[in-house]
Amino acid sequence: MNQLLGYPYGGTGTTGTGAGTEADPTGTTAASDPERLARALLSRLSEPGDAVVGRWLGQLPAVDVVRAIRDGTVPDHPGLDSTRLAGYRARLSGLDPETDLKRVRRGGGRFIIPGDTEWPSQLDDLGDGRPVGLWTMGTGSLRLLALRSVSVVGSRACTAYGAHVAGELSAQLAERGWVVVSGAAYGIDAAAHRGALAVGGMTVAVLACGVDVAYPKGNAALIRRIGVQGLLVSELPPGEHPNRFRFVLRNRVIAALTRGTVVVEAAVRSGALSTARRARDLNRHTMGVAGPVTSELSAGVHALIRSGAATLVTDAAEITELIGAIGDDLAPERSAPVLPRDLLEPPVARVLEAVPATAEGAPVERLARQSGLPPDEVLQRLYELGSLGYVERHGAHWRLVRRR
């Protein structure tokens, strides 16, 4: 294998007892699957969303791409200049994709690539920015989990209101059989994951680091729990750490992977808004939760809703109505409670409305003037109201019944 791909790394190759002899979850071995091995190398060679590598992989197998970079014999290729090629070649030295694959398999993970049965085809909507492959750790098929998933995102420095809403929405969604996807960050992300886990639901964390790296450290216990009860996903190979750009690039995977994105809280310059914008650009449903108009952490969400880029939602029923099956996931119609007096016939209601809220009440003649009805009809309606317990006669006057 080393000779086939021709890159200088210290793997054990196809002989001996190295990683190349260990079966991966796709039913192949690293040594017998050169495309997977080449893509594992490219995931470390290039940054997530690298459109140059993406365009290249649209024309050639990954094995040929790696060989061309190693040899420096790259034909004319859009966006590939000598400087970028030199950067790729410099990174080749010392890379060991077989060790990366072995390291993830030891932790119960796997590396899935386009063409695998577990590959979510909706990621292909990212075009040249489609992930080279995805490193995963946890339970369940990513493709099947993504079929009925929704992302819940928002500010890291969220308010207590935002954390409560994110947790409640995620718990409700999980109870309805939806998979909650987020980024495992502080704030809204963590609240969303915890909400789903609290009701025994499934949740997926898309990381901006390797699946074996717990970041942020304060969420280490949560990330470990997701790796057991849910699924950890990353474009980055094991051991890689996040940076500002990787967080932004991670958001495009969250947007593409799910049926829709809900922004719970976000300031005007919040990174969570980039997920919403990518979701909108990918023709996914984009939703927002309103917050206090005095809160800067809701200003970004309000701007999304006001511009028409997001739909206002307040609970899981409204979210699933947008992203669920037509006719099957309708939210119940909201209406004010029906009071007994709402059921009165119009003439009866007019007479009741005319009765003053005073202890002495009013005579029939005055009530007739107030209601615009004949005195005989008013008297008839008053007796009906008396039978229903709304009014009572007090001498020649009628007054409202005082209710405790």
N, C-alpha and C positions, 0 to 999 in steps of 0.2 A: 504494500500500500504506500509506504514511504516513497518508493521508487516511482510508483504510478503517478502520484501527485507531484512529487519532486520538490517538496518543501522541507527545509532543514529543521526538523524538530527531533526531540529525543524519545519518541514513542517506541514501543516494542515491535511494531510492524505486525505481520500476519503469522509470525511464528513465536514460540515461547509461551509464556503465561501472562502476557500483558493484557491491556484493556481490549485489544482487538479480538480476543477469544470470548468475551462476555456478551451474551445475547442482550439486546435492548428490547424495550416493550413493543417494538414494531415487528418483532419476529426475525430480525436480522442481527448480524454482528457488525460492529464498527468496521471490521476488516472487509466484510462482504458488501458493505454499502458505501462506496466511495462518494456518492452525492451527499449523503448525510455528513460524512467526515469533512468534506470540503465546505459545506455550509456551516458546520461548527467552527471551522477555521475562519471563515468569512465573518462570522458573528463577532469574533475577537479582532479581526483585521479592520473592519469598518464600524462606523458609528451607526446607531439606529436611524432608520429612515434615509440612509445614504442613497440618493436617487441615481448616482452614477453606477454604483454596484447593482442597483435594482434594474436599471435599463440593460445592463450587461447580462444579468441573469434572465432577462426576458428573451435574449437571443442565443445564449450558450448555456450548457450545463455548468454547474458550479465547479466541477473538476477542471473544465477548460478555462474558466475564469481564473482559478488559482494558478494554473500552469502559465497562463499568459502574463499574469502579474509577476510570477517568479522569473520568467524568461525575459520580461521587458519587451516582448514582441507584440505589443497591443496595436491592432489596426486602428484606423480613425474611429473614434468613439466620442459621442456628444458629452461634453463636460469633463473629459479625461485629458489633462495636460501632463506635461513632464513632471511638474511639481507634485501633483496629486499622486501620480504613479510612483514617484520616488518615496512618498509617504507610505503608500501601501507596501512597497518592497522593504522599507525599513522596519515595518512592523512584523514582517514574516519571520525574522530571525528569532528562534527560540520558541515559537508557538508549538503547542502540543495538543491538538484537538482530541486525540484519543484519551489523554489524561483527563481533559475536561468532561468528556462523555462518561468516563469511568467514575469520576468524582460525583457527578450528578446521579448516576445509577446507584452508587453506594448509599445515597440519601433517599432512595426510592423515587427519584425523578426520571425524566426522560427529555429528549430533544426531538421535537416534532417539526417537520418541514412540509412545504407544499407538496401535495400528492399523497400524504398520509391520510388514513381514514379519520384521524383525529384533528386534521387541519380545518379550522373554521373558514369556509370559503368566502365569508363576508369581508375578511381581511384583504382579499384581492381588490376591493374597492379603493384601497390606498394606492393602487397603480405602482409606479416605480418606487414609491416609499413603503411598499409592503415589506414586512419583516423577512429577513433571510431565513429565519427559523425561530422557534420559541422554546425556551427552556422552561419546563414545568416541574412542580413538586406538589404532590398531594393526591387526592382521589378524584375519580370521575373523568370522563372524556371531555376535553375542552370544547370540541365541536358540539356535542350534545348539550352541554351546560350553556353555551352561548346562544343556542336556539331560542331560549326563553329567559333572557337576561336583560337587566336594566342597570345602568350605572348611576350611582348616587355620589355626587361630588360637591365640594365647597371649600370654604376658607379653612386654612390651618388654625388661625387664631379666631375660632368661632365663639359665638356667645352661648350661654346656657340654653337659650331658646333654640338656636340652630342645632346644637347637639341633640336636644330632646326631639326635635322634629325629624332629624336624620335617622335617629334610632327608631322612632315610632314608624316612620315610613318604611324603613328596611324590614322591620319585624312584620309589618302588615304584608309587604310584598312577599317575604319568605313564606308566610303562612298561606299565601295564595299560590305557592309553587313556583315563584320567580326566583332566579339567581341574582343576587346583588353583587355588582362589580364596582370596585373602587381602587384607590391607589395606596392604601395602608399608611397614609400620612397622618399626622396629628389632626385633631379637629373633626371636621365633618366626615372625612374618610374613615377614621377610626370608629366614630359613632355609627356609621352605616354598617361596617363589618360586625361590630358588636351587636347591633340590633338584629341582624340576620342570625348570628350564632346563638343569641339568647333564646330563640324559639326553635332551635334545632334545624335551622335552614342552611342552605348552601351559599357560600360567598366565594368570590374570586378576587384576589389581590394582584393587580398588574404593577410590578415593581420597576423602579428606575435603577436597580442594581441587580446583582446576581441573586438567584433564588436561594442561595445558601448564605446570603448576607442579611442580617436583621437590621434594617434601617427604616425609620429612625430607632435608635437604641431604646428609647422610651416605650416603643411599641413592640419590643422583641417578643414578649409573651404572647401578644395578640397575633403576631406574624407566625409564631410557632404553632399556635392553635389553628390558624387558617390552613397551614401546611398539613395538618392532620384531618381536620373536619371539612376543609374546603380545598382550594387550589391556588398555588402561587405560580405566577407567570412572569417571564421576563424575556426581552430580546437579548439581554446581555449575558455573557457566559459566566460561569461560577467565579466568585471572588471579586467581580467588578463592583466598584462603588459609584454612587450617583454624583452628578453635578447638575448645575442649573439647567443646562441644555437637555440633559437626559430626562429631566422631569417633564419638560415641555413636549419632547418627542414621545414620551410614554403616553401622554394624554391622547394622542391620535389613535393608539391601539385601543384604549378604553372606549373611545367614541365609535370606532369601527366594529368592535367586537359585539356591541350590545344593540338591542332594538331601539333604545332611546336613552337620553341622558337627563337626569334631574339635578339642577343646581339649587342647593338648599340655601346657602349663604355665600356671597362673594362680593368683595369690594370692586370698585370700578377697574382696578388694575390687578385683580386676582388672577392667578394662573388657572383657576378652575374655569374661567370663562373661555380659555383656549379649548378646553374639552367641548364646551357647548358650541363654540364656533365650528370645530371640526365635525361635530355631530350634524350640525345644520348643513355644512358643505357636503356631507356624505348622504344627505337626504334621510337622516335618522330623526326621530322625534326629539325635540328639545323642549324641556319643561323647566319651570322655575317656581319656587315657593316664595310668596311675599313675606316680608318681614316688616318691622316698624319703620315708618318713613323717616324717623330720626336716626336710624342706624346706618353708619357708613358701610357696615359689613353686608347690608342688603342692597346698597345702591346699585351695584353691578347687575344683580338679578332683576331689580326693577327696571333698569335700562333695557335689558334683554326683552322683558315682557312688553314694555312700552313701545319698543321698536317693531314688535311683531315677530321677533326672532325666537321667542319662546312662548309656550302656552302655560297659563297659570294653572297650577294644581295644588290641591290642599290635602289629599289623602291617597292611599294606594288604589282605591277604586277609580279615581279620576286618571291616575297614571296608567293602569291596566286597560282602561277604556281606549286610550290613545294607542298603546303599543300591542294590545292583545288582538285576538281573533274578532273579526267583524261580527257583531251580533251576539257573541258569547261572553264578552267581558264588559258589558255596559255598566256604567256607574248608575246607582239609583238616582232618580230625580230628586233634587232638593226642594223642599217647600216648607213654609211656615206651618206650625201646628194648627190644626183646625179646632176652633173653640165652639162650644155649643151654640152661642149666639150667631156664629157664622152660618148656621143651618136654618135660621129663621127665614120665613118668606119675606119678601121686600116690604109689604105693607106692615107686617108685624114688627119688623126691624125699625121702620120709620117711626112707629108709635113709641117703641122702647127708647129710641134715640131722643124723642121729645120730652120724656119724663125727666125732670130736673134732679140733680143729685143733692137735694136738700131734704131736711127732715120733714118739712110740711108738704112737700110734693106740689101737685097742681090739679085744678079741676079739669073735667073733660073738655070744656069749651076752650081753655087755653091750650090743651094738648092738640085739639083739632086745628087751631090756628098754626101751631108750631109744625105739625106734621103735614098740613095741607089736605087732610082727609075729612070726610063728613063726620059729625059728632057720633052718629049711630054706629058707623064703622069703627071709630076710635074706641067706643065703649066695648064693642065686640072683641076687638084686638086686645084691650086691656084685660078682659076676663081670660083670654087665651094665655096672655103673659102671666097672669096670676096663677093659672093652673100649672104653668111651667116653673113657677117659683121665682120669676124675675121681679114682679111688682106686687104691691098689696094695697088694699083700699083703707084709707084713713079718713073716716067721715065722708065728706064730699070730694075729697082729694085722693089722688093716686101717687104713690111714692115708690122708690126703688127698695127692694128688700136688702137689708144690710147683711152681707155675707161675712162669716168669720174667716 
